[in-house]
Amino acid sequence: MSHTSAPPHAHPPTPAEEPAHHPRVREPFLFVLLAALSVVGAVIGADLVAKLGISANTSVVGALIAMLVGRIPLARLRRMRSVHRQNLAQSAISAATFASANALLTSVAVPYVFGRHDLVWPMLTGSFIGLVVDAWVLYRAFGSRLLPATAAWPPGTAAAETIKAGDKGGKRALVLGAGTLIGIGGTLLSLPFSAAGVAFLGNVWALAMFGIGLGVREFSPDVFHTDIGAGYVPHGVMVGAGVVALGQATVMLLRRRADRTAGVQERVQDQVEDARPPVDPTAAVTVDERALRRTLLRGYALFTAGAVVLSLVGGLYDDMSPGTLVGWVLFAAFAALVHELIVGLAAMQSGWFPSFAVTLIFLVLGLLIGIPSVPLALLVGYVSATGPAFADMGYDLKAGWLLRREHQPWDPFEREGRREQFRAALIGFAAALVVVAVLWQSYFRQGLIPPVAKVYADTVKSGLDSPDVLRTLLIWAVPGALIQLLGGTRRQLGVMLATGLLILTPHACWLVLGALAVRVCYRRLRGPRADEELNLVGAGLIAGASLGDSAQIIKAG
């Protein structure tokens, strides 16, 4: 990492408020609290994805619990009033929730539904390796020009604003609380107010394209008399946008230091378009291109090692020749890396990650190149385990970055904070592994299977419904690629359009586009102060929606 000495807009706190070192997860009470919260998050995640087919972002729940613990009138518990310890708490519980729901339970359900119950334990081994590598790559790449800390990462901003409002109180707490109540009410009415919250936080151009995609998907049956989601059209758009996004990332990684001026100008232009207060662009980039390139190469090597382990414990050497097995390993590692990057870019801009759809793309590609059914089922399970943790780690590190940005000296404190957040996530992953290992048989015997796992397994069994699938993918890849080229690396317009096309959430398009319209008009009325106020409202809406989703475990029970 190449770090700078101060964060953007740093205002040093008073010496009494400024800790010399970042809190560490090995503190006895904090470690116990993180472990307990992680178990809670893992159970919530597994229960909701198995019974309702949804996953919840529990990071706000963890932050609120940590706040309440810090208010207990005991000297030892007052340490939890630290916003940085609360950040570690929300990092651990959200990591456990996403890991158990989106990574582990979903992936192990694929071979189970496929009829190979003997492959569940090997799949759990492989998916856990993929999960850890997934989070490690984001931890090492966060703060680069590809995955900048200054990007939206909306759920992370919501978590940080929740923690800061609880710490400072006053008007901020009132505004955030009002937004949270609206978000909870929206959940009760089945209205995705988190979509409106995202629109108050992210890049206007990216989210406008996201809203358009949501609208086209929702209203295509009425307008075009066909459901484009059932015809691989969104997948084709994502293929084209994803290929260009990878090309853009590759070009960026190959740039020399002399090209950094162009990158600075691009970030400044983004801030002008998005009407955000200017930031110091050099302080935002804490991972240079060389470090990012090294991280991605090591990530591919680690994904390759994970695929080797999965192939060995899964017995694929009995189904494939040595040469074919090597090809399977290399393809599995490539798919895992590409999957996490595309999912991460979408999550960075919108707070929504199209993990299911991108995994399905690689499933279709596997069918097209003729991968046998059992190896393909394991490949799909392995790929699906990557991506969600990548996005979630980005959210958590964004929250930590916002909470640490005023610390002096910033550089060592930020590095310590990121390291401790990664360690907190590892606690969450360990809890998720134990919970899924204990509960999967009980769920599956009751027929409680994550819906997306059924889709994966059924697609592997039935193969492609039509020989025209490849043609559809290639045709619709063209507009996806062109739109991605038009938007550039920072806006990810093609990826965001494809993400919207892949998501069928009633009323979400109106909430996104309506909130963007409110945002533009409110800026003209309030000027620079508008963004700070809208950020609080957006954070409250996302926090309320997250609380409402988490509360559905009562319904699931």
VMD Tcl script that draws the C-alpha trace (Angstrom):
set ca {
  {0.00 0.00 0.00}
  {1.10 3.54 -0.67}
  {-0.53 5.72 1.94}
  {-0.84 9.42 2.41}
  {-0.42 11.32 5.59}
  {-3.88 12.81 6.00}
  {-7.44 12.04 4.95}
  {-9.69 14.39 3.05}
  {-11.13 17.23 5.13}
  {-9.49 16.03 8.32}
  {-10.48 17.97 11.42}
  {-8.46 16.71 14.36}
  {-10.53 15.79 17.40}
  {-9.55 16.86 20.85}
  {-6.70 14.91 22.45}
  {-9.07 13.40 25.00}
  {-11.18 11.88 22.22}
  {-8.30 10.61 20.12}
  {-7.06 7.08 20.92}
  {-3.42 6.35 20.26}
  {-4.23 3.01 18.58}
  {-7.28 1.53 16.95}
  {-9.25 -0.88 19.19}
  {-8.38 -4.52 18.56}
  {-10.60 -7.56 18.29}
  {-8.39 -9.47 20.74}
  {-9.66 -7.35 23.64}
  {-11.37 -10.04 25.79}
  {-14.81 -8.46 26.16}
  {-14.86 -7.19 22.57}
  {-13.88 -10.61 21.25}
  {-16.70 -12.30 23.17}
  {-19.20 -9.68 21.96}
  {-18.07 -10.08 18.35}
  {-18.36 -13.86 18.58}
  {-21.86 -13.64 20.07}
  {-23.03 -11.11 17.48}
  {-21.54 -13.25 14.72}
  {-23.52 -16.30 15.80}
  {-26.69 -14.19 15.89}
  {-25.98 -12.82 12.43}
  {-25.19 -16.25 11.00}
  {-28.44 -17.70 12.34}
  {-30.46 -14.75 11.01}
  {-28.83 -15.06 7.60}
  {-29.28 -18.82 7.28}
  {-32.87 -18.74 8.54}
  {-34.00 -15.94 6.23}
  {-32.38 -17.29 3.06}
  {-33.70 -20.81 3.72}
  {-37.26 -19.86 4.72}
  {-37.92 -16.64 2.82}
  {-35.22 -16.59 0.15}
  {-33.92 -13.17 1.24}
  {-30.81 -11.94 2.99}
  {-30.55 -9.01 5.38}
  {-27.78 -6.51 6.00}
  {-27.43 -6.79 9.79}
  {-24.58 -4.32 10.14}
  {-26.92 -1.64 11.51}
  {-28.27 -4.20 14.00}
  {-24.74 -4.89 15.23}
  {-23.99 -1.19 15.54}
  {-27.17 -0.58 17.54}
  {-26.44 -3.49 19.89}
  {-22.91 -2.19 20.46}
  {-24.32 1.27 21.19}
  {-26.75 -0.16 23.75}
  {-24.00 -2.18 25.42}
  {-21.91 0.99 25.69}
  {-24.76 2.72 27.51}
  {-24.91 0.11 30.29}
  {-23.61 1.87 33.46}
  {-20.63 -0.41 34.03}
  {-17.07 0.86 33.73}
  {-15.86 -2.01 31.53}
  {-18.79 -1.69 29.13}
  {-18.29 2.02 28.57}
  {-15.44 1.12 26.21}
  {-18.15 0.11 23.74}
  {-19.10 3.77 23.37}
  {-16.13 4.01 21.03}
  {-17.40 4.37 17.46}
  {-14.48 2.23 16.31}
  {-15.50 -0.71 18.52}
  {-19.04 -0.30 17.25}
  {-17.64 -0.43 13.73}
  {-15.91 -3.72 14.53}
  {-19.21 -5.06 15.92}
  {-21.15 -4.17 12.77}
  {-18.35 -5.61 10.62}
  {-18.45 -8.96 12.41}
  {-22.23 -9.46 12.38}
  {-22.69 -8.37 8.76}
  {-19.84 -10.65 7.65}
  {-21.46 -13.57 9.45}
  {-24.87 -12.85 7.94}
  {-23.70 -12.57 4.35}
  {-21.36 -15.54 4.73}
  {-23.98 -17.93 6.09}
  {-26.77 -16.85 3.74}
  {-25.24 -15.87 0.42}
  {-21.97 -17.79 0.44}
  {-22.10 -21.02 2.44}
  {-25.70 -22.27 2.73}
  {-26.57 -21.33 -0.85}
  {-23.47 -22.98 -2.29}
  {-23.80 -26.25 -0.37}
  {-27.46 -26.47 -1.40}
  {-26.46 -26.76 -5.08}
  {-25.00 -30.31 -4.95}
  {-27.74 -31.30 -2.48}
  {-30.53 -30.32 -4.87}
  {-28.55 -31.89 -7.69}
  {-28.86 -35.19 -5.84}
  {-25.23 -35.55 -4.71}
  {-25.59 -35.33 -0.95}
  {-22.09 -36.74 -0.59}
  {-20.66 -33.56 -2.09}
  {-22.14 -31.17 0.50}
  {-19.15 -31.34 2.86}
  {-16.57 -30.96 0.04}
  {-18.62 -28.02 -1.25}
  {-18.65 -26.44 2.21}
  {-14.86 -26.74 2.30}
  {-14.39 -25.15 -1.10}
  {-16.94 -22.39 -0.59}
  {-15.38 -21.41 2.74}
  {-11.97 -21.07 1.08}
  {-13.53 -18.96 -1.68}
  {-15.30 -16.84 0.94}
  {-12.11 -16.01 2.83}
  {-10.14 -15.27 -0.35}
  {-13.01 -13.12 -1.56}
  {-12.91 -10.90 1.52}
  {-9.10 -10.79 1.53}
  {-8.97 -9.45 -2.03}
  {-11.36 -6.61 -1.18}
  {-9.47 -5.85 2.04}
  {-6.26 -5.45 0.04}
  {-7.87 -3.62 -2.91}
  {-10.12 -1.17 -1.04}
  {-8.93 2.40 -1.54}
  {-7.60 1.81 -5.06}
  {-8.77 3.67 -8.15}
  {-10.75 0.55 -9.10}
  {-12.50 0.31 -5.72}
  {-12.08 3.76 -4.15}
  {-13.06 4.61 -0.60}
  {-14.71 7.77 -1.92}
  {-17.25 5.77 -3.95}
  {-20.80 5.43 -2.68}
  {-20.85 1.97 -0.99}
  {-24.34 3.00 0.29}
  {-24.91 0.44 3.10}
  {-21.50 1.33 4.50}
  {-22.39 5.00 4.52}
  {-25.67 4.11 6.26}
  {-23.84 2.15 8.96}
  {-21.35 4.98 9.54}
  {-24.07 7.63 9.74}
  {-26.01 5.47 12.21}
  {-22.98 5.12 14.46}
  {-22.11 8.82 14.25}
  {-25.70 9.87 14.96}
  {-25.80 7.62 18.01}
  {-22.51 9.10 19.19}
  {-23.31 12.79 18.62}
  {-27.12 12.86 18.89}
  {-28.86 16.17 18.21}
  {-30.39 17.05 14.86}
  {-28.41 14.34 13.04}
  {-29.95 11.68 15.23}
  {-33.46 13.09 14.67}
  {-33.09 13.15 10.88}
  {-31.55 9.69 10.82}
  {-34.24 8.36 13.16}
  {-37.02 9.76 10.99}
  {-35.50 8.14 7.91}
  {-35.13 4.85 9.79}
  {-38.81 4.85 10.78}
  {-39.81 5.49 7.17}
  {-37.55 2.64 6.04}
  {-39.09 0.24 8.57}
  {-42.57 1.34 7.53}
  {-41.69 0.73 3.90}
  {-40.63 -2.83 4.72}
  {-43.96 -3.48 6.42}
  {-45.72 -2.19 3.28}
  {-43.41 -4.18 0.98}
  {-41.94 -0.97 -0.44}
  {-38.15 -1.03 -1.02}
  {-37.30 2.33 0.51}
  {-33.67 1.24 0.60}
  {-33.72 1.94 -3.16}
  {-34.59 5.58 -2.46}
  {-31.91 5.70 0.23}
  {-29.31 4.49 -2.24}
  {-30.34 7.21 -4.68}
  {-29.52 9.87 -2.08}
  {-26.00 8.51 -1.62}
  {-24.60 7.18 -4.90}
  {-23.43 8.61 -8.22}
  {-26.35 10.28 -10.02}
  {-25.46 8.96 -13.48}
  {-24.87 5.39 -12.32}
  {-28.07 5.29 -10.29}
  {-30.13 6.84 -13.09}
  {-29.05 3.98 -15.32}
  {-29.81 1.55 -12.50}
  {-33.33 2.99 -12.15}
  {-33.92 2.75 -15.90}
  {-32.90 -0.90 -15.81}
  {-35.26 -1.58 -12.90}
  {-38.12 0.07 -14.80}
  {-37.49 -1.80 -18.04}
  {-37.43 -5.12 -16.17}
  {-40.59 -4.39 -14.18}
  {-42.71 -3.06 -17.04}
  {-41.38 -5.06 -20.00}
  {-44.31 -7.56 -19.89}
  {-46.80 -4.70 -20.32}
  {-44.79 -2.54 -22.72}
  {-42.95 -5.15 -24.81}
  {-45.31 -8.08 -24.10}
  {-42.41 -10.23 -22.95}
  {-40.44 -10.73 -19.74}
  {-36.90 -9.84 -20.74}
  {-35.62 -11.43 -17.55}
  {-36.69 -14.85 -18.80}
  {-34.87 -14.54 -22.10}
  {-31.22 -14.00 -21.11}
  {-31.35 -10.39 -22.37}
  {-30.13 -8.90 -19.05}
  {-27.45 -11.57 -18.89}
  {-26.23 -10.61 -22.34}
  {-26.07 -6.94 -21.34}
  {-24.08 -7.93 -18.24}
  {-21.71 -10.07 -20.32}
  {-20.92 -7.15 -22.61}
  {-20.63 -4.65 -19.77}
  {-18.59 -7.08 -17.70}
  {-16.09 -7.77 -20.49}
  {-15.57 -4.04 -21.04}
  {-15.35 -3.43 -17.28}
  {-12.59 -6.04 -17.07}
  {-10.83 -4.40 -20.00}
  {-11.10 -1.01 -18.34}
  {-9.70 -2.44 -15.11}
  {-6.83 -4.06 -17.02}
  {-5.96 -0.82 -18.78}
  {-6.02 0.98 -15.45}
  {-3.70 -1.60 -13.89}
  {-1.23 -1.23 -16.73}
  {-1.06 2.54 -16.48}
  {2.20 4.05 -15.37}
  {2.56 6.60 -12.63}
  {2.70 9.37 -15.21}
  {-0.96 8.65 -15.98}
  {-2.15 9.48 -12.46}
  {-2.92 13.07 -13.41}
  {-5.65 11.83 -15.75}
  {-7.10 9.76 -12.94}
  {-7.14 12.77 -10.62}
  {-8.94 14.84 -13.25}
  {-11.47 12.02 -13.74}
  {-12.26 11.89 -10.02}
  {-12.63 15.66 -9.84}
  {-15.00 15.54 -12.81}
  {-17.06 12.86 -11.05}
  {-17.35 15.08 -8.00}
  {-18.51 18.02 -10.15}
  {-21.15 15.86 -11.86}
  {-22.30 14.39 -8.57}
  {-22.26 17.81 -6.85}
  {-20.33 16.51 -3.88}
  {-18.01 18.61 -1.74}
  {-14.48 18.40 -3.21}
  {-12.06 15.98 -1.64}
  {-8.33 15.60 -1.85}
  {-8.01 12.91 -4.57}
  {-4.50 11.87 -3.50}
  {-5.74 11.14 0.03}
  {-8.51 8.95 -1.34}
  {-6.17 6.56 -3.19}
  {-4.35 4.45 -0.62}
  {-3.60 1.47 -2.88}
  {-1.62 2.21 -6.02}
  {-1.84 0.30 -9.31}
  {1.17 -1.89 -8.53}
  {-0.30 -3.02 -5.19}
  {-3.70 -3.59 -6.79}
  {-2.19 -5.63 -9.60}
  {-0.26 -7.74 -7.08}
  {-3.43 -8.27 -5.01}
  {-5.49 -9.44 -7.99}
  {-2.76 -11.82 -9.14}
  {-2.45 -13.27 -5.66}
  {-6.23 -13.48 -5.45}
  {-6.32 -15.52 -8.66}
  {-3.60 -17.79 -7.32}
  {-5.52 -18.31 -4.07}
  {-8.77 -18.97 -5.94}
  {-6.84 -21.51 -8.03}
  {-5.61 -23.22 -4.87}
  {-9.17 -23.29 -3.52}
  {-10.41 -24.85 -6.76}
  {-7.68 -27.50 -6.52}
  {-8.76 -28.38 -2.98}
  {-12.42 -28.55 -4.07}
  {-11.58 -30.79 -7.03}
  {-9.62 -33.16 -4.80}
  {-12.09 -33.45 -1.92}
  {-14.96 -33.57 -4.45}
  {-13.39 -36.46 -6.37}
  {-13.45 -34.72 -9.75}
  {-10.35 -36.63 -10.83}
  {-12.67 -39.63 -11.33}
  {-14.92 -37.70 -13.74}
  {-12.36 -35.74 -15.75}
  {-9.06 -36.33 -17.52}
  {-5.96 -34.60 -16.10}
  {-5.94 -31.97 -18.84}
  {-9.66 -31.29 -18.50}
  {-9.31 -31.07 -14.72}
  {-6.56 -28.44 -15.05}
  {-8.82 -26.48 -17.37}
  {-11.68 -26.74 -14.88}
  {-9.47 -25.43 -12.06}
  {-8.23 -22.46 -14.08}
  {-11.72 -21.61 -15.32}
  {-13.19 -21.88 -11.81}
  {-10.55 -19.48 -10.45}
  {-11.10 -17.04 -13.32}
  {-14.88 -17.15 -12.85}
  {-14.53 -16.55 -9.11}
  {-12.29 -13.51 -9.62}
  {-14.42 -12.00 -12.38}
  {-17.61 -12.67 -10.41}
  {-16.36 -10.84 -7.34}
  {-15.13 -7.85 -9.35}
  {-18.39 -7.36 -11.27}
  {-20.48 -7.87 -8.13}
  {-18.19 -5.50 -6.23}
  {-18.44 -2.74 -8.84}
  {-22.24 -2.94 -8.83}
  {-22.39 -2.97 -5.03}
  {-19.97 -0.04 -4.83}
  {-22.25 2.18 -6.90}
  {-25.74 0.97 -5.93}
  {-25.63 -1.12 -2.77}
  {-27.22 -3.98 -4.76}
  {-25.12 -6.86 -5.97}
  {-26.22 -9.17 -8.85}
  {-24.46 -12.26 -7.53}
  {-27.14 -14.68 -8.70}
  {-27.21 -13.34 -12.24}
  {-23.44 -13.24 -12.73}
  {-23.10 -16.78 -11.37}
  {-25.82 -17.86 -13.80}
  {-23.79 -16.36 -16.64}
  {-20.84 -18.60 -15.80}
  {-23.20 -21.55 -15.44}
  {-24.45 -20.92 -18.99}
  {-20.89 -20.53 -20.25}
  {-20.03 -23.83 -18.57}
  {-22.90 -25.53 -20.36}
  {-21.86 -24.00 -23.67}
  {-18.27 -25.26 -23.40}
  {-19.46 -28.70 -22.30}
  {-18.39 -29.02 -18.65}
  {-19.90 -32.26 -17.22}
  {-22.83 -31.86 -14.84}
  {-21.19 -32.78 -11.52}
  {-18.05 -30.62 -12.02}
  {-20.33 -27.82 -13.25}
  {-22.49 -28.04 -10.12}
  {-19.38 -27.72 -7.93}
  {-18.07 -24.86 -10.06}
  {-21.35 -22.98 -9.68}
  {-21.31 -23.51 -5.93}
  {-17.73 -22.28 -5.73}
  {-18.36 -19.17 -7.81}
  {-21.56 -18.30 -5.93}
  {-19.58 -18.26 -2.66}
  {-17.56 -15.30 -3.95}
  {-18.94 -11.84 -4.48}
  {-21.29 -11.31 -1.50}
  {-18.45 -11.17 1.02}
  {-16.52 -8.93 -1.38}
  {-19.41 -6.45 -1.46}
  {-20.04 -6.69 2.28}
  {-16.38 -6.09 3.12}
  {-16.52 -2.99 0.93}
  {-19.53 -1.71 2.85}
  {-17.82 -2.30 6.19}
  {-14.53 -0.71 5.18}
  {-16.42 2.28 3.81}
  {-18.12 2.69 7.21}
  {-14.77 2.43 8.97}
  {-13.14 4.88 6.56}
  {-15.85 7.46 7.26}
  {-15.47 6.99 11.02}
  {-11.66 7.17 10.94}
  {-11.15 9.97 8.41}
  {-10.84 12.73 11.03}
  {-8.22 10.95 13.13}
  {-4.72 12.40 13.41}
  {-2.34 10.93 12.40}
  {-4.63 9.25 9.87}
  {-2.33 6.92 7.94}
  {-1.36 4.36 10.64}
  {-4.79 4.55 12.28}
  {-6.55 3.79 8.99}
  {-4.29 0.82 8.31}
  {-4.86 -0.53 11.81}
  {-8.59 -0.06 11.47}
  {-8.81 -1.93 8.17}
  {-6.75 -4.78 9.56}
  {-8.95 -5.10 12.64}
  {-12.10 -4.98 10.53}
  {-10.78 -7.86 8.44}
  {-10.07 -9.82 11.61}
  {-13.59 -9.07 12.85}
  {-14.91 -10.41 9.55}
  {-12.89 -13.60 10.01}
  {-14.66 -14.11 13.35}
  {-17.95 -13.70 11.50}
  {-16.89 -16.20 8.84}
  {-15.90 -18.76 11.46}
  {-19.28 -18.39 13.17}
  {-21.05 -18.76 9.82}
  {-19.10 -21.94 9.05}
  {-20.09 -23.50 12.37}
  {-23.75 -22.46 12.06}
  {-24.12 -23.76 8.50}
  {-22.29 -27.00 9.35}
  {-24.73 -27.59 12.22}
  {-27.96 -26.48 10.54}
  {-27.81 -27.46 6.88}
  {-29.12 -31.00 7.35}
  {-32.06 -29.79 9.42}
  {-33.01 -27.19 6.82}
  {-32.59 -29.39 3.76}
  {-34.50 -32.33 5.22}
  {-37.44 -29.99 5.75}
  {-37.22 -28.85 2.14}
  {-35.94 -25.41 3.16}
  {-33.62 -24.76 0.22}
  {-32.43 -21.29 -0.87}
  {-34.39 -20.57 -4.08}
  {-31.36 -19.51 -6.11}
  {-29.68 -22.85 -5.38}
  {-32.69 -24.61 -6.91}
  {-32.34 -22.49 -10.04}
  {-28.64 -23.34 -10.33}
  {-29.19 -27.08 -9.83}
  {-32.21 -27.25 -12.15}
  {-30.32 -25.37 -14.88}
  {-27.38 -27.79 -14.59}
  {-29.78 -30.74 -14.82}
  {-31.85 -29.50 -17.75}
  {-29.15 -27.72 -19.71}
  {-29.99 -24.86 -22.04}
  {-33.62 -24.60 -23.05}
  {-32.80 -23.28 -26.50}
  {-29.82 -23.28 -28.86}
  {-30.47 -19.56 -29.35}
  {-29.16 -18.69 -25.88}
  {-25.61 -18.02 -27.08}
  {-26.89 -15.83 -29.90}
  {-29.05 -13.84 -27.47}
  {-26.10 -13.34 -25.14}
  {-23.86 -12.13 -27.95}
  {-26.47 -9.78 -29.47}
  {-27.30 -8.05 -26.21}
  {-23.67 -7.95 -25.15}
  {-23.11 -5.26 -27.80}
  {-25.29 -2.51 -26.23}
  {-24.03 -3.50 -22.78}
  {-20.44 -3.03 -23.94}
  {-21.16 0.30 -25.67}
  {-22.93 1.77 -22.65}
  {-20.11 0.64 -20.38}
  {-17.57 2.29 -22.66}
  {-19.62 5.48 -22.68}
  {-19.76 5.68 -18.89}
  {-16.12 4.89 -18.21}
  {-14.55 3.18 -15.24}
  {-15.94 5.50 -12.57}
  {-19.64 5.41 -13.45}
  {-20.02 1.75 -14.52}
  {-23.13 2.61 -16.57}
  {-23.29 -0.72 -18.40}
  {-22.89 -2.78 -15.25}
  {-25.51 -0.64 -13.49}
  {-28.01 -0.98 -16.35}
  {-27.53 -4.75 -16.36}
  {-27.91 -4.87 -12.58}
  {-31.25 -3.08 -12.85}
  {-32.41 -5.37 -15.66}
  {-31.58 -8.42 -13.56}
  {-33.57 -7.33 -10.50}
  {-37.35 -7.66 -10.32}
  {-38.42 -5.53 -7.35}
  {-41.83 -3.87 -7.67}
  {-41.83 -0.07 -7.33}
  {-38.03 0.12 -6.93}
  {-37.56 2.03 -10.19}
  {-39.98 4.79 -9.11}
  {-38.29 5.11 -5.75}
  {-34.82 5.37 -7.31}
  {-35.78 7.82 -10.06}
  {-38.05 9.83 -7.76}
  {-35.34 10.15 -5.12}
  {-32.85 11.27 -7.78}
  {-35.29 13.96 -8.90}
  {-35.75 15.13 -5.31}
  {-31.98 15.14 -4.87}
  {-31.36 17.33 -7.93}
  {-34.11 19.80 -7.01}
  {-33.12 19.96 -3.34}
  {-29.53 20.77 -4.27}
  {-30.70 23.79 -6.21}
  {-32.63 25.01 -3.19}
  {-30.12 24.28 -0.44}
  {-26.80 24.38 -2.21}
  {-23.80 22.53 -0.69}
  {-25.68 21.76 2.55}
  {-28.15 19.57 0.66}
  {-25.82 16.60 0.31}
  {-25.11 16.29 4.02}
  {-28.82 16.37 4.84}
  {-29.77 13.94 2.08}
  {-26.97 11.57 3.12}
  {-28.57 11.34 6.56}
  {-32.02 10.71 5.10}
  {-30.65 8.08 2.72}
  {-28.70 6.39 5.49}
  {-31.84 6.30 7.64}
  {-33.92 4.72 4.86}
  {-31.30 2.01 4.30}
  {-30.91 1.42 8.04}
  {-34.67 1.12 8.49}
  {-35.00 -1.30 5.58}
  {-32.14 -3.39 7.01}
  {-33.81 -3.51 10.42}
  {-37.11 -4.46 8.81}
  {-35.48 -7.27 6.83}
  {-33.69 -8.58 9.92}
  {-36.95 -8.51 11.89}
  {-38.46 -10.90 9.37}
  {-36.72 -13.73 11.17}
  {-39.75 -13.58 13.49}
  {-41.98 -14.22 10.48}
  {-39.65 -16.97 9.28}
  {-39.86 -18.66 12.66}
}
mol new
graphics top color blue
foreach p $ca { graphics top sphere $p radius 0.5 }
foreach p [lrange $ca 0 end-1] q [lrange $ca 1 end] { graphics top cylinder $p $q radius 0.2 }
display resetview
